[in-house]
Amino acid sequence: MSEMDVSFTKMNGLGNKIIVADMRGRVDEITPQAAIALAGDDATSFDQIMAVRDARSTSSDAAIRILNSDGSPAEACGNGMRCVVAWHNRDDGKQSYWFEAPTGRLDASYATIDSITVNMGVPRTEWDQIPLSEPFADTRTIELQIGPIDNPILHTPSAINIGNPHVVFWVEKDVWAYELESFGPMLEHHLLFPDRANISIAQIVDDQHIDVRTWERGAGITEACGSAACAAAVSAARKGQAQRQVTITVPGGDLMIDWRSDNFIHMTGPAEFEFEGRLNPETGAWTRVG
C-alpha cells in the first residue's frame, strides 16, 4: 500500500454493511471501479460507502458523498449516517453534529452506540418529486403490480422520496413469504422510475409496528435500509394505518421512526464497528490495519 491510500472503517448499522472512508484533505474521489472491487471482496463487501470529506461550511462537521456497491451515487443512507456519527464521536466525543449531505443539511445526535438519531429530512410525495415518469394524483397508492393481472402477487404500492426514490408494497402476511430477490431487480429498473427505486415489502403489524424488507437501489437485498424504514413509516401514516411514531423491524433489528409535526423524519438506531483498514481510492486495493 502507498501513502496515497486512505483510512477506512468497516461498520454496520443493523447489518446494513457500511464503509466509512476518510477522504478529508483530498481532492480525488473513490472511483466506481474501486467501489465495485471492494464490494466483491468478502471482507469488505458493503451496501454503501460513506466518503467523509472536508466541510465547506465552518459550522459543518463534514461533507458526505455516498456510493452504492455497484459504484453508483446515492442521495441518502440513514444507517450509513449513523455509522458516520459513531465514527466521529469515537474521535471527538461530541453529542450533536450536522453534515453536508447530498440532499442538503443533515442533523444528527449521539446518545450511545445503540442510540444514534439522524434527521432524515422531509418526505417528498408529489409524483415529479419522487420522481415517477408519469403523473399520479395520489402517491399513497400508485398503479403497479407483480404477477397476473387478475391475481397479482403484489399491487398498488406507495411511492415516496426520502432523499431517494422508494416504493412500498403492502402485504397482509409475512414479508419473508415473497421472493423480493427475484422481482426487486426488475422493479428497481422499471420505466416508471427514471432514477431507479428502492423496492420494499411491508406488513403493518399494528399501528405502532411495521415489518419491512428492502431491495436497495444499487445494492440489492439488505439487512437494513434506513431511508426505506422512513418511507414505510411515513407512507403508513399517510394512509391512516399507523401512528407517526413507529418501530420498524428490518431483518437486522429495530429502528425507531418519528415523523414529527414539523414534517421532519427522525430515525434512531445503533451502529457497530468491525475493523480498520487502508484502501486505494482508485483501484479498491486494501489492507487491514491492526
Disulfide bonds with the S-S distance in Angstrom:
none
